[in-house]
Amino acid sequence: MADILDCVVVGAGPAGLTAAIYLARFRRRFRVIESGESRAAWIPRSHNHPGFPDGVRGRTLLERMRRQAERYGAEIVRGRVEDLATSRGGFRLATDAGEFAARSVILATGVQDVAPAIPGLTDAVARGLVRICPICDGYEVTGRRIGVLGCDDHCAREAVFLKGYSDDVTFINLGQDALPRATARMLEAAGVAVVESALRGVTIEKRRITAFDFETGEPRSFDAVYSALGVTPRTRLAVQAGAKLDAGGRLIVNGHQETTVPGLFAAGDVVRGLNQISTAQGEGAIAATEVHNRLRAAAGNKRGN
């Protein structure tokens, strides 16, 4: 199989592009296949990513990482991987950009947010009115009026987390049923206000989201609203190849980012629930380095024989 690549990286977010930078500098034959839908592109400006004291836009960071990878010869192909299967000598990937064969694969497919039904959501995220990561930007809403959209105990815990930044936090239950008593007590103990009546509509203004029209007829306004509705890990390809998931629906990996399928690696949000750029980059580096070291070892064994 003279045309087989050393590796294919699926995804060009922070994890995938870090893996690409490392593989390119290791002088490996590989391709990056990306759909152009990195979650990081939604970030209006991150202030908690190391090395950027004035913050950095998500798209700016991705563009810089892409340029860095391409400077060393990385080839990034736009497309979608439709099928991933193990084969003799590695893997085969069927994509709308053609078919690829590779000795190893790094999945950096990320997650997809469960988006709230808010008209103009994309623009609201870009302006920082709707936020999706309190770890990333909770500091930026310190002392402000915060609304949290959720439906269960996990969402409610995000509202409690945000109480560390503001005394004015309201949990808006979008679930079909009332919150369990234990969850309601947890919110009350933390000083989080709760709205149980159904959300009807939203008005987005310049600097705030206002007129949440509830069944009670009581409008409310917030300086920022967090969507705590969760995410869906993009694990379809990995499962298709036989990889196992943990209880939270993320891919199980070992210390080298290898899944339960030998030669199939994963990095970034698809692996664990922290959903942070810095950890995704670290995992991409770990996976790429292990791919390189294994290929070196295999080549050494062949020469020895």
C-alpha positions in Angstrom: 0.0 0.0 0.0 2.4 2.7 -1.3 -0.3 5.4 -1.0 -1.0 4.8 2.7 -0.5 7.9 4.9 1.1 7.9 8.3 -1.9 9.5 9.8 -5.2 11.3 9.1 -6.4 13.9 11.6 -10.2 14.5 11.6 -11.0 18.0 12.7 -9.2 21.3 12.6 -10.0 22.8 16.0 -7.4 23.5 18.6 -6.8 19.7 19.2 -6.6 18.8 15.5 -4.4 21.8 14.5 -2.0 21.1 17.3 -1.7 17.5 16.2 -1.1 18.9 12.6 1.7 21.2 13.8 3.5 18.4 15.6 3.0 15.8 12.8 4.3 18.3 10.2 7.4 19.1 12.3 7.9 15.4 12.7 7.9 15.3 8.9 5.1 12.8 8.7 2.9 12.1 5.7 -0.6 13.0 6.8 -3.8 14.9 6.0 -6.2 17.0 8.1 -9.8 16.6 7.1 -12.1 19.3 8.5 -15.7 20.4 8.1 -15.1 24.1 9.0 -17.3 23.8 12.1 -14.9 24.1 15.0 -16.7 25.1 18.2 -13.8 27.4 18.9 -14.8 29.6 16.0 -17.8 30.7 18.1 -15.6 32.3 20.8 -15.9 36.2 20.6 -12.8 36.6 22.7 -11.1 34.3 25.2 -9.3 35.8 28.1 -8.3 32.6 29.9 -6.1 31.1 27.2 -2.5 31.3 28.3 -0.2 33.6 26.3 -2.9 36.2 25.3 -3.2 38.7 28.2 -5.5 40.9 26.1 -7.6 38.0 24.9 -7.9 36.3 21.5 -10.8 35.7 19.2 -11.6 32.1 18.5 -11.3 32.5 14.7 -8.0 34.4 15.1 -6.5 31.6 17.1 -7.6 29.0 14.6 -6.2 31.0 11.7 -2.9 31.4 13.4 -2.7 27.7 14.2 -3.6 26.8 10.6 -0.9 29.1 9.2 1.6 27.6 11.6 0.7 24.0 10.5 0.8 24.9 6.8 4.1 26.6 7.2 5.6 23.2 7.9 3.8 21.4 5.1 0.5 20.3 6.6 -2.2 19.8 4.1 -5.7 20.6 5.3 -8.6 19.3 3.2 -12.2 20.6 3.5 -14.6 17.7 3.7 -16.6 15.3 5.8 -15.6 11.8 6.8 -18.6 9.6 6.2 -17.1 6.3 7.1 -14.2 5.1 9.2 -13.1 1.4 9.3 -10.2 -0.6 10.3 -8.3 -2.4 7.6 -5.1 -4.4 7.1 -2.3 -2.1 8.0 -4.4 0.7 9.5 -7.6 2.5 8.6 -9.7 3.5 5.6 -11.7 6.8 5.6 -14.4 7.5 3.1 -15.0 11.2 2.7 -16.7 13.5 0.3 -13.2 14.7 -0.7 -12.1 11.2 -1.6 -10.9 8.0 0.1 -7.9 7.9 2.4 -5.8 5.1 3.9 -3.7 5.7 7.0 -1.7 3.7 9.5 -3.3 5.8 12.3 -6.1 8.2 12.9 -6.4 11.1 15.3 -10.1 12.1 15.9 -10.4 15.7 17.0 -14.1 15.9 16.2 -15.2 17.8 19.3 -18.8 18.3 20.4 -21.9 20.0 19.2 -23.8 22.4 21.6 -27.4 21.8 22.3 -28.5 25.3 21.3 -31.4 27.1 23.0 -34.2 28.3 20.7 -33.1 32.0 20.7 -33.6 34.0 17.5 -30.4 35.6 16.4 -28.4 33.2 18.6 -25.2 33.4 16.5 -25.0 37.2 16.7 -25.8 37.1 20.4 -22.9 34.7 21.0 -20.6 36.9 18.9 -21.5 39.8 21.1 -21.0 37.9 24.3 -24.7 38.1 25.3 -25.2 34.4 25.1 -22.3 32.3 26.5 -21.6 28.6 26.7 -18.6 28.2 28.9 -18.6 29.6 32.5 -15.1 28.3 33.0 -13.8 30.2 30.0 -15.5 33.6 30.7 -17.3 33.6 34.1 -14.8 36.2 35.2 -16.1 38.6 32.5 -19.6 38.6 34.0 -18.5 39.4 37.5 -21.1 41.3 39.4 -23.5 41.3 36.4 -27.1 40.0 36.1 -26.9 36.4 34.8 -29.5 34.0 33.4 -28.8 30.3 33.1 -30.9 28.2 30.7 -31.2 24.6 31.7 -33.4 21.6 32.3 -31.8 19.3 34.9 -29.5 19.0 37.9 -26.3 19.2 35.8 -27.5 22.6 34.4 -28.5 23.8 37.8 -24.9 23.1 39.1 -23.7 25.5 36.4 -25.8 28.2 37.8 -24.4 27.5 41.3 -20.9 27.7 39.8 -21.7 31.2 38.4 -22.6 32.4 41.9 -18.9 32.6 42.5 -18.9 35.6 40.1 -22.2 37.3 40.7 -24.9 37.6 43.4 -27.6 38.0 40.8 -28.0 34.6 39.1 -31.3 33.2 37.9 -31.9 29.6 36.7 -34.6 29.3 34.0 -35.9 25.8 33.8 -36.6 24.8 30.2 -37.6 21.2 31.1 -41.0 19.8 30.7 -41.2 19.0 34.5 -40.6 21.0 37.6 -37.1 20.6 39.1 -36.7 17.8 41.6 -36.9 18.9 45.2 -33.2 18.2 45.9 -32.1 20.4 42.9 -34.5 23.2 43.9 -33.1 23.1 47.5 -29.5 23.2 46.1 -30.3 26.3 44.1 -32.1 27.9 47.0 -29.2 27.2 49.4 -26.8 28.8 46.9 -29.0 31.9 46.5 -29.9 31.2 42.9 -33.3 32.5 41.8 -35.5 30.0 39.9 -38.0 30.6 37.1 -40.2 27.5 36.4 -42.7 29.0 34.0 -42.2 28.4 30.3 -40.1 30.7 28.1 -42.0 32.2 25.2 -39.7 34.7 23.5 -36.5 36.6 23.6 -35.5 40.1 22.6 -31.8 40.9 22.0 -30.7 44.4 22.6 -27.3 46.1 22.2 -25.9 45.2 25.6 -28.4 42.8 27.2 -31.0 40.2 26.5 -34.3 41.3 27.7 -38.1 40.6 27.6 -38.0 36.9 28.4 -41.7 36.6 28.1 -42.8 33.9 30.5 -46.2 32.4 31.0 -46.5 34.5 34.1 -46.3 37.6 31.9 -43.3 38.9 34.0 -40.5 40.1 31.7 -36.9 39.8 32.8 -33.7 41.1 31.5 -30.1 39.9 31.8 -26.6 41.2 31.0 -25.6 37.7 29.9 -27.3 34.4 29.5 -25.6 31.1 29.7 -26.9 28.1 27.8 -26.3 25.1 30.1 -28.2 22.6 27.9 -25.1 20.5 27.3 -23.3 19.1 24.3 -23.4 16.1 22.1 -19.9 14.5 21.6 -19.2 13.8 17.9 -18.3 10.1 18.4 -20.1 8.5 15.5 -16.9 7.7 13.5 -15.1 6.3 16.5 -18.0 4.0 17.5 -18.3 3.0 13.9 -14.7 1.8 14.1 -15.4 -0.1 17.4 -14.2 2.4 20.0 -15.9 2.4 23.4 -17.4 5.3 25.3 -17.5 6.2 29.0 -20.7 6.8 31.0 -20.8 10.4 29.8 -20.7 9.5 26.1 -17.1 10.6 25.6 -14.3 8.4 24.1 -12.3 6.3 26.5 -8.6 6.9 25.9 -5.3 5.8 27.7 -2.4 8.0 28.7 -1.3 8.4 25.1 -4.8 9.4 23.9 -5.4 6.0 22.2 -8.9 4.8 22.2 -9.9 1.1 22.8 -9.1 0.6 19.0 -5.4 0.2 18.5 -4.0 3.0 16.3 -7.1 5.2 16.7 -6.4 8.2 18.8 -8.7 11.0 20.1 -8.1 14.5 21.5 -10.0 17.5 22.7 -13.7 17.8 23.7 -14.7 14.5 22.3 -12.6 12.8 25.0 -13.5 14.5 28.3 -16.0 17.0 29.6 -13.7 20.0 30.5 -14.1 21.5 27.0 -11.1 23.8 27.2 -8.7 25.0 24.4 -5.6 24.5 26.4 -6.3 20.9 27.4 -7.4 20.1 23.8 -4.0 21.4 22.5 -2.2 19.3 25.1 -4.0 16.2 24.1 -3.4 16.8 20.4 0.3 17.1 21.1 0.3 13.9 23.1 -1.6 11.9 20.4 0.7 13.2 17.6 3.8 12.4 19.5 2.7 8.9 20.2 1.8 8.4 16.5 5.3 9.5 15.5 7.1 7.4 18.1 5.2 4.2 17.1 6.0 4.8 13.4 9.6 5.2 14.3 9.6 2.0 16.3 7.8 0.1 13.5 10.4 1.3 11.0 13.2 0.3 13.3 11.8 -3.2 13.7 11.5 -3.6 9.9 15.1 -2.5 9.4 16.2 -5.0 12.1 14.5 -7.8 10.4 
